[in-house]
Amino acid sequence: MIRDDETRDFEESMPADGGEKQSPALPPTEKSHPVSFDPFRIYLDEIKRYPLLSREEETELAIRYREKNDIEAAYRIITANLRLVVKIAMDFQRYWMQNLMDLIQEGNVGLMQAVRKFDPYRGYKFSYYASFWIKAYIIKFIMDNWKLVKIGTTQAQRKLFFNLRKEKERLEAQGIEASPKLLSHRLDVKESEVIEMDQRLNSWEVSLDSPLKDDSEDTHKSFLPSDDLPVDDQIADQEAKAILHDKLVHFRAQLKGKEAVIFDKRLLTDEPMTLQEIGDRFAISRERVRQIESRLKKKLKAYLEEEIEDIDLLQESMIEV
């Protein structure tokens, strides 16, 4: 890693034993300049302090952690592979044009998870195994934070997210128009999925509470379609329900005995009694209760058809009763 002149001068001004050292006095006519601060460069310098492990050392440490839960062994494996996380994170940087340290941080979490799950007796190299966990955590972070609204909630969508742009660039470099149909054929996905993902990647996010214009009091939310029924439909629905209620009250007044109980406890309740419970109440069989109920429903239907002219409107309103 090549350091700039200011960083090199800053490091040379520090004593080798880590103690304090006074900066050389500057001439009165000269002004001091602030030292540039690059967290990524400082992080690289820090992780270079940790030595790499041989295959034998790696296996020995992995066995110690697995068999004895040796935290020191796990620490040595993790610190020896921090450079691997940086390398993988930089491969994903083109998908995350913000702070690279965000990807490194997530990759380090994946590295720690890999140490917990690694089985040294299978004979795999740890770095090969860990790369899958590192990539998984980085990919999840990118997908969760690419936009306010998640754009990759399934495995197929996540795969399409990373492959779509790459395939488009490959085709355009060859002078071929990257149409949704061609991309769907190349990526083995539906054309509609390509169109949807492309729209998500290229669309802008707008807050519903943001104003339409700088000097406007109207927000985007004000122009969203309402889920409520139009006022005339609400009035018609209320009138239909009122008519239905009146007719049911008159119908109920004509019932007695078993029919009255079945009407109240089976047809007009959110928690109806069972056929057996009503049968036990009147000392009759379940089948007999079912027959009475069936006859009662036919009687109710005939009564409503006779009393209400527009039965179709009634049936529509009964959906929400």
DALINNOR-V212974 format. One record per backbone hydrogen bond with DSSP energy under -0.5 kcal/mol. NH is the residue of the N-H (numbers start at 1). CO is the residue of the C=O. E is the energy in kcal/mol with one decimal. If there is no record, write none. Layout:
# DALINNOR-V212974
nh=NH co=CO e=E
nh=NH co=CO e=E
This chain:
# DALINNOR-V212974
nh=8 co=4 e=-2.1
nh=9 co=5 e=-2.6
nh=10 co=6 e=-2.0
nh=11 co=7 e=-2.2
nh=12 co=8 e=-2.3
nh=13 co=9 e=-1.2
nh=14 co=11 e=-1.2
nh=15 co=19 e=-0.6
nh=18 co=15 e=-1.2
nh=30 co=27 e=-1.6
nh=38 co=36 e=-0.6
nh=39 co=37 e=-0.5
nh=42 co=38 e=-2.4
nh=43 co=39 e=-2.5
nh=44 co=40 e=-2.2
nh=45 co=41 e=-2.2
nh=46 co=42 e=-1.9
nh=47 co=43 e=-2.5
nh=48 co=44 e=-1.4
nh=49 co=46 e=-1.4
nh=50 co=47 e=-1.2
nh=58 co=54 e=-2.7
nh=59 co=55 e=-2.1
nh=60 co=56 e=-2.4
nh=61 co=57 e=-2.6
nh=62 co=58 e=-2.3
nh=63 co=59 e=-2.2
nh=64 co=60 e=-2.1
nh=65 co=61 e=-2.2
nh=66 co=62 e=-2.3
nh=67 co=63 e=-3.0
nh=68 co=64 e=-2.2
nh=69 co=65 e=-1.3
nh=70 co=64 e=-1.0
nh=71 co=69 e=-0.9
nh=74 co=70 e=-1.7
nh=75 co=71 e=-2.5
nh=76 co=72 e=-1.9
nh=77 co=73 e=-1.9
nh=78 co=74 e=-2.5
nh=79 co=75 e=-2.7
nh=80 co=76 e=-1.7
nh=81 co=77 e=-0.7
nh=81 co=78 e=-1.2
nh=82 co=79 e=-0.9
nh=85 co=81 e=-1.4
nh=86 co=82 e=-1.7
nh=87 co=83 e=-2.1
nh=88 co=84 e=-2.2
nh=89 co=85 e=-2.8
nh=90 co=86 e=-2.3
nh=91 co=87 e=-1.1
nh=92 co=88 e=-1.0
nh=92 co=89 e=-0.6
nh=93 co=90 e=-0.7
nh=95 co=92 e=-1.6
nh=96 co=92 e=-0.7
nh=96 co=93 e=-0.9
nh=102 co=99 e=-1.4
nh=103 co=99 e=-0.7
nh=103 co=100 e=-0.5
nh=104 co=100 e=-2.0
nh=105 co=101 e=-2.5
nh=106 co=102 e=-1.9
nh=107 co=103 e=-2.6
nh=108 co=104 e=-2.2
nh=109 co=105 e=-1.4
nh=110 co=106 e=-1.9
nh=111 co=107 e=-2.2
nh=112 co=108 e=-2.1
nh=113 co=109 e=-2.0
nh=114 co=110 e=-2.1
nh=115 co=111 e=-1.8
nh=116 co=112 e=-1.7
nh=117 co=113 e=-1.8
nh=118 co=114 e=-1.7
nh=120 co=118 e=-0.6
nh=122 co=119 e=-1.4
nh=123 co=120 e=-0.8
nh=129 co=125 e=-1.9
nh=130 co=126 e=-3.4
nh=131 co=127 e=-1.7
nh=132 co=128 e=-0.6
nh=132 co=129 e=-0.8
nh=133 co=129 e=-0.9
nh=134 co=130 e=-2.7
nh=135 co=131 e=-2.4
nh=136 co=132 e=-2.1
nh=137 co=133 e=-2.1
nh=138 co=134 e=-2.1
nh=139 co=135 e=-3.1
nh=140 co=136 e=-2.2
nh=141 co=137 e=-1.9
nh=142 co=138 e=-2.4
nh=143 co=139 e=-2.7
nh=144 co=140 e=-2.2
nh=145 co=141 e=-1.5
nh=146 co=142 e=-1.2
nh=150 co=148 e=-0.5
nh=151 co=143 e=-0.7
nh=158 co=154 e=-2.2
nh=159 co=155 e=-2.1
nh=160 co=156 e=-2.2
nh=161 co=157 e=-2.3
nh=162 co=158 e=-1.5
nh=163 co=159 e=-1.7
nh=164 co=160 e=-2.6
nh=165 co=161 e=-0.6
nh=166 co=162 e=-0.5
nh=167 co=163 e=-2.5
nh=168 co=164 e=-2.3
nh=169 co=165 e=-2.3
nh=170 co=166 e=-1.8
nh=171 co=167 e=-2.3
nh=172 co=168 e=-2.5
nh=173 co=169 e=-1.9
nh=174 co=170 e=-0.9
nh=174 co=171 e=-0.6
nh=175 co=172 e=-1.4
nh=176 co=171 e=-2.6
nh=179 co=177 e=-1.9
nh=183 co=179 e=-2.7
nh=184 co=180 e=-2.4
nh=185 co=181 e=-1.6
nh=186 co=182 e=-2.5
nh=187 co=183 e=-2.6
nh=188 co=184 e=-0.8
nh=189 co=184 e=-1.9
nh=194 co=190 e=-1.6
nh=195 co=191 e=-2.2
nh=196 co=192 e=-2.4
nh=197 co=193 e=-2.4
nh=198 co=194 e=-2.4
nh=199 co=195 e=-2.1
nh=200 co=196 e=-2.0
nh=201 co=197 e=-2.4
nh=202 co=198 e=-1.7
nh=203 co=199 e=-1.1
nh=210 co=207 e=-1.3
nh=212 co=218 e=-2.4
nh=216 co=213 e=-1.5
nh=220 co=210 e=-1.6
nh=221 co=208 e=-2.2
nh=222 co=219 e=-1.0
nh=223 co=220 e=-1.2
nh=224 co=221 e=-1.3
nh=234 co=230 e=-2.3
nh=235 co=231 e=-2.4
nh=236 co=232 e=-2.2
nh=237 co=233 e=-2.3
nh=238 co=234 e=-2.3
nh=239 co=235 e=-2.4
nh=240 co=236 e=-2.2
nh=241 co=237 e=-2.1
nh=242 co=238 e=-2.1
nh=243 co=239 e=-2.3
nh=244 co=240 e=-2.4
nh=245 co=241 e=-2.6
nh=246 co=242 e=-2.1
nh=247 co=243 e=-2.2
nh=248 co=244 e=-2.3
nh=249 co=245 e=-2.1
nh=250 co=246 e=-2.0
nh=251 co=247 e=-2.4
nh=252 co=248 e=-2.5
nh=253 co=249 e=-1.5
nh=254 co=250 e=-0.6
nh=254 co=251 e=-1.1
nh=255 co=252 e=-1.4
nh=259 co=256 e=-1.0
nh=260 co=256 e=-0.8
nh=261 co=257 e=-1.9
nh=262 co=258 e=-2.8
nh=263 co=259 e=-2.5
nh=264 co=260 e=-2.2
nh=265 co=261 e=-3.6
nh=266 co=262 e=-1.8
nh=267 co=262 e=-1.3
nh=268 co=263 e=-1.3
nh=273 co=265 e=-2.2
nh=278 co=274 e=-2.0
nh=279 co=275 e=-2.4
nh=280 co=276 e=-2.6
nh=281 co=277 e=-1.5
nh=282 co=278 e=-1.5
nh=283 co=279 e=-0.8
nh=284 co=279 e=-2.6
nh=289 co=285 e=-1.7
nh=290 co=286 e=-2.3
nh=291 co=287 e=-2.1
nh=292 co=288 e=-2.1
nh=293 co=289 e=-2.4
nh=294 co=290 e=-2.4
nh=295 co=291 e=-2.3
nh=296 co=292 e=-2.2
nh=297 co=293 e=-2.2
nh=298 co=294 e=-1.7
nh=299 co=295 e=-1.9
nh=300 co=296 e=-2.4
nh=301 co=297 e=-2.4
nh=302 co=298 e=-2.3
nh=303 co=299 e=-2.1
nh=304 co=300 e=-2.4
nh=305 co=301 e=-2.2
nh=306 co=302 e=-1.5
nh=307 co=303 e=-2.1
nh=308 co=304 e=-2.5
nh=309 co=307 e=-0.5
nh=311 co=309 e=-1.4
nh=314 co=310 e=-1.3
nh=315 co=311 e=-2.4
nh=316 co=312 e=-1.9
nh=317 co=313 e=-2.0
nh=318 co=314 e=-2.0
nh=319 co=316 e=-0.9
nh=320 co=317 e=-1.2
nh=321 co=318 e=-0.7
